[in-house]
């Protein structure tokens, strides 16, 4: 096993074992875009929240979600607060026996949480019988884990490249449509048409999904309703709560408690 230090180099492809677990408490991390040629990856954080960006979409991983990343899938991991980082790498040939090769976000139940934690602190060596038995339980649980859908497509049009990078890294928030039109020099109808074509959503709908993702991150990081409401420019705390409930079916507090 490896307990990594902040900014310590790690190359999963260079390690031959079938299953490799790593654990680290990190803060303000940006992995940059990369991929693993021989390993599939399971990414999870029992505390804190990670943002993962692929070539065309962005996903949020609070403590009740994990991400399966097949080999050769380009991705980038960001977080801005303290995160208990957990990652398990599986030899590609071994993983394909149990998981289809597609990127997916899955719900983490209490049993999976404990198994992931155990694997991340294993020694890197040939698998013992008890470890093989635990992995059988792991694969059984993960095969039945509900898939979660909370992602947004990233617009690819060159006019939005600089802005989407700032939004991805949370340096800025997507502005109102009229303000984006002023910044880009594109008319509002053009922006709406491009977003609909490239993301499947109107700009206003896309902006709301971005705000929902960001609100989950902020809540998991320990911000209050009032703080989240202020950061995301809602007119009031109640306006934010109404928005969140409309999007998720739960108030922010209910949402967090339900997924503990």
PLY file of the C-alpha trace (Angstrom):
ply
format ascii 1.0
element vertex 260
property float x
property float y
property float z
element edge 259
property int vertex1
property int vertex2
end_header
0.00 0.00 0.00
1.01 3.63 -0.32
0.16 6.52 1.92
1.03 9.34 -0.44
2.24 12.76 0.58
0.97 15.94 -1.04
2.39 16.28 -4.60
4.24 12.95 -4.38
4.74 11.32 -7.79
2.92 8.04 -8.41
2.75 5.90 -11.56
0.24 3.06 -11.32
1.19 1.67 -14.74
4.71 0.92 -13.52
3.47 -1.47 -10.81
2.74 -5.05 -11.84
0.34 -6.20 -9.09
-3.29 -6.84 -10.09
-4.69 -4.62 -7.33
-2.99 -1.47 -5.99
-4.50 0.71 -3.28
-3.35 4.17 -2.25
-4.53 6.56 0.45
-3.72 10.16 1.24
-5.12 13.24 2.95
-4.57 16.09 0.51
-5.68 19.67 -0.06
-5.78 21.98 -3.09
-4.96 19.24 -5.58
-4.96 19.35 -9.40
-3.79 16.16 -11.12
-3.81 17.67 -14.60
-5.21 15.70 -17.53
-3.76 12.19 -17.69
-4.70 8.56 -18.31
-3.54 5.10 -17.27
-2.60 2.73 -20.07
-2.76 -0.62 -18.25
-4.89 0.07 -15.18
-8.55 0.77 -14.51
-9.11 3.05 -11.50
-11.68 3.37 -8.74
-11.68 6.87 -7.26
-13.33 7.65 -3.93
-13.13 10.04 -0.96
-14.75 9.05 2.37
-14.56 12.73 3.36
-14.30 15.84 1.26
-15.41 16.32 -2.33
-13.61 15.83 -5.65
-14.36 17.24 -9.08
-13.41 15.08 -12.05
-13.20 16.42 -15.59
-12.89 14.24 -18.67
-12.43 15.32 -22.28
-16.09 16.30 -22.55
-17.80 16.31 -19.14
-17.49 17.12 -15.46
-18.59 15.04 -12.46
-18.75 15.66 -8.72
-17.74 12.99 -6.19
-19.04 13.63 -2.66
-18.41 10.92 -0.02
-21.33 8.78 -1.14
-20.14 8.45 -4.75
-17.23 6.69 -6.42
-16.00 6.86 -9.98
-14.97 3.92 -12.14
-12.38 5.04 -14.71
-11.43 2.52 -17.41
-7.90 2.34 -18.76
-6.98 5.01 -21.34
-9.77 7.36 -20.19
-8.38 10.90 -20.03
-9.35 12.61 -16.77
-8.37 15.35 -14.35
-9.02 15.40 -10.59
-9.42 18.67 -8.68
-10.29 19.59 -5.13
-9.94 22.76 -3.14
-10.39 21.57 0.42
-9.06 18.71 2.56
-9.95 15.37 0.97
-9.37 11.83 2.22
-8.21 10.55 -1.16
-8.66 6.84 -1.89
-7.79 5.18 -5.17
-7.62 1.56 -6.26
-5.97 0.53 -9.51
-6.87 -2.76 -11.16
-4.92 -4.50 -13.88
-7.00 -3.93 -17.02
-7.31 -7.62 -17.95
-8.33 -8.51 -14.40
-10.88 -5.67 -14.16
-12.58 -6.51 -17.46
-13.79 -9.79 -15.98
-16.01 -7.83 -13.60
-16.67 -4.35 -15.00
-17.61 -3.10 -18.43
-15.11 -0.59 -19.75
-17.10 2.61 -19.38
-16.81 5.66 -17.16
-19.51 5.60 -14.49
-20.38 7.15 -11.13
-21.70 4.65 -8.60
-23.29 4.95 -5.18
-21.14 3.81 -2.24
-22.98 1.82 0.45
-21.48 1.29 3.95
-20.09 -2.14 3.06
-18.34 -0.86 -0.07
-16.94 2.03 1.93
-15.31 -0.35 4.42
-14.00 -2.69 1.72
-12.45 0.18 -0.24
-10.78 1.43 2.92
-9.35 -2.03 3.61
-7.99 -2.46 0.06
-6.37 0.98 0.06
-4.20 -0.06 3.01
-3.16 -3.47 1.71
0.48 -4.23 1.06
1.34 -4.45 -2.64
1.95 -8.16 -3.15
0.42 -11.31 -4.57
-3.17 -11.62 -3.37
-3.76 -13.89 -0.39
-6.82 -16.13 -0.15
-8.57 -13.81 2.32
-7.94 -10.86 0.01
-9.34 -12.76 -2.97
-12.43 -13.55 -0.91
-12.87 -9.90 0.03
-12.45 -8.86 -3.60
-15.23 -11.29 -4.56
-17.53 -9.46 -2.13
-16.31 -6.14 -3.53
-17.13 -7.11 -7.13
-20.51 -8.46 -6.07
-21.37 -5.20 -4.30
-20.09 -2.95 -7.06
-22.04 -4.88 -9.72
-25.25 -3.99 -7.88
-24.34 -0.42 -6.98
-26.82 2.12 -8.38
-25.39 4.37 -11.05
-25.59 8.09 -10.23
-26.18 10.78 -12.84
-24.91 14.18 -11.87
-22.71 15.38 -14.67
-22.55 18.22 -17.13
-21.10 18.25 -20.62
-18.33 20.78 -21.20
-18.82 23.06 -24.23
-16.04 22.64 -26.77
-16.51 25.83 -28.79
-13.25 27.84 -28.78
-15.06 31.02 -27.69
-15.81 29.43 -24.33
-12.52 27.58 -23.78
-10.99 30.15 -21.41
-14.22 30.57 -19.48
-14.99 26.86 -19.18
-11.49 26.29 -17.76
-12.17 28.93 -15.09
-15.54 27.35 -14.33
-13.97 23.87 -14.16
-11.34 25.03 -11.66
-13.94 27.08 -9.73
-12.03 30.32 -10.27
-15.26 31.85 -11.53
-18.96 31.07 -11.78
-20.86 30.99 -15.08
-22.49 34.43 -15.35
-25.95 35.33 -16.53
-26.47 34.86 -20.28
-26.36 38.58 -21.08
-23.07 38.96 -19.19
-21.51 36.01 -21.01
-22.59 37.53 -24.31
-20.79 40.75 -23.41
-17.62 38.89 -22.41
-17.47 36.66 -25.49
-18.84 39.04 -28.10
-21.34 36.38 -29.17
-25.05 37.19 -29.24
-27.31 35.44 -26.73
-29.07 33.33 -29.39
-25.72 32.05 -30.67
-24.60 31.08 -27.17
-27.87 29.27 -26.50
-27.65 27.43 -29.82
-24.05 26.32 -29.18
-24.79 25.11 -25.65
-27.87 23.21 -26.79
-25.88 21.52 -29.55
-22.79 20.68 -27.46
-24.28 19.97 -24.02
-27.91 19.12 -24.68
-28.99 22.00 -22.42
-29.75 25.65 -22.92
-27.18 27.94 -21.34
-29.54 28.80 -18.50
-30.19 25.09 -17.81
-26.46 24.32 -18.00
-25.66 27.15 -15.59
-28.19 25.77 -13.11
-26.61 22.31 -13.29
-23.20 23.85 -12.69
-24.56 25.66 -9.64
-26.06 22.41 -8.36
-22.73 20.61 -8.67
-20.93 23.46 -6.98
-23.50 23.64 -4.17
-22.96 19.95 -3.37
-19.21 20.53 -3.21
-19.63 23.52 -0.92
-22.07 21.72 1.38
-19.82 18.68 1.70
-16.92 21.01 2.51
-18.90 22.25 5.51
-20.30 25.56 4.28
-23.61 26.69 5.73
-26.79 27.23 3.71
-26.26 30.98 3.99
-22.65 30.74 2.79
-23.57 28.58 -0.19
-26.47 30.85 -1.07
-24.15 33.88 -1.02
-21.31 32.24 -2.98
-23.67 31.10 -5.74
-25.54 34.43 -5.97
-28.98 33.27 -4.88
-31.33 36.04 -3.82
-31.92 34.41 -0.42
-31.33 31.25 1.59
-34.87 30.11 0.87
-34.36 30.64 -2.87
-31.33 28.34 -2.73
-33.18 25.70 -0.71
-36.11 25.78 -3.17
-33.68 25.45 -6.10
-31.84 22.54 -4.48
-35.06 20.71 -3.62
-36.37 21.15 -7.16
-33.18 19.65 -8.57
-32.66 16.76 -6.13
-36.02 16.15 -4.44
-34.49 16.94 -1.03
-33.47 19.98 0.96
-29.68 20.38 1.30
-29.74 18.98 4.85
-31.96 16.05 3.89
-29.70 15.32 0.92
-26.57 15.09 3.06
-28.21 13.05 5.82
-29.81 10.65 3.33
-26.42 9.85 1.82
-24.42 9.48 5.04
0 1
1 2
2 3
3 4
4 5
5 6
6 7
7 8
8 9
9 10
10 11
11 12
12 13
13 14
14 15
15 16
16 17
17 18
18 19
19 20
20 21
21 22
22 23
23 24
24 25
25 26
26 27
27 28
28 29
29 30
30 31
31 32
32 33
33 34
34 35
35 36
36 37
37 38
38 39
39 40
40 41
41 42
42 43
43 44
44 45
45 46
46 47
47 48
48 49
49 50
50 51
51 52
52 53
53 54
54 55
55 56
56 57
57 58
58 59
59 60
60 61
61 62
62 63
63 64
64 65
65 66
66 67
67 68
68 69
69 70
70 71
71 72
72 73
73 74
74 75
75 76
76 77
77 78
78 79
79 80
80 81
81 82
82 83
83 84
84 85
85 86
86 87
87 88
88 89
89 90
90 91
91 92
92 93
93 94
94 95
95 96
96 97
97 98
98 99
99 100
100 101
101 102
102 103
103 104
104 105
105 106
106 107
107 108
108 109
109 110
110 111
111 112
112 113
113 114
114 115
115 116
116 117
117 118
118 119
119 120
120 121
121 122
122 123
123 124
124 125
125 126
126 127
127 128
128 129
129 130
130 131
131 132
132 133
133 134
134 135
135 136
136 137
137 138
138 139
139 140
140 141
141 142
142 143
143 144
144 145
145 146
146 147
147 148
148 149
149 150
150 151
151 152
152 153
153 154
154 155
155 156
156 157
157 158
158 159
159 160
160 161
161 162
162 163
163 164
164 165
165 166
166 167
167 168
168 169
169 170
170 171
171 172
172 173
173 174
174 175
175 176
176 177
177 178
178 179
179 180
180 181
181 182
182 183
183 184
184 185
185 186
186 187
187 188
188 189
189 190
190 191
191 192
192 193
193 194
194 195
195 196
196 197
197 198
198 199
199 200
200 201
201 202
202 203
203 204
204 205
205 206
206 207
207 208
208 209
209 210
210 211
211 212
212 213
213 214
214 215
215 216
216 217
217 218
218 219
219 220
220 221
221 222
222 223
223 224
224 225
225 226
226 227
227 228
228 229
229 230
230 231
231 232
232 233
233 234
234 235
235 236
236 237
237 238
238 239
239 240
240 241
241 242
242 243
243 244
244 245
245 246
246 247
247 248
248 249
249 250
250 251
251 252
252 253
253 254
254 255
255 256
256 257
257 258
258 259
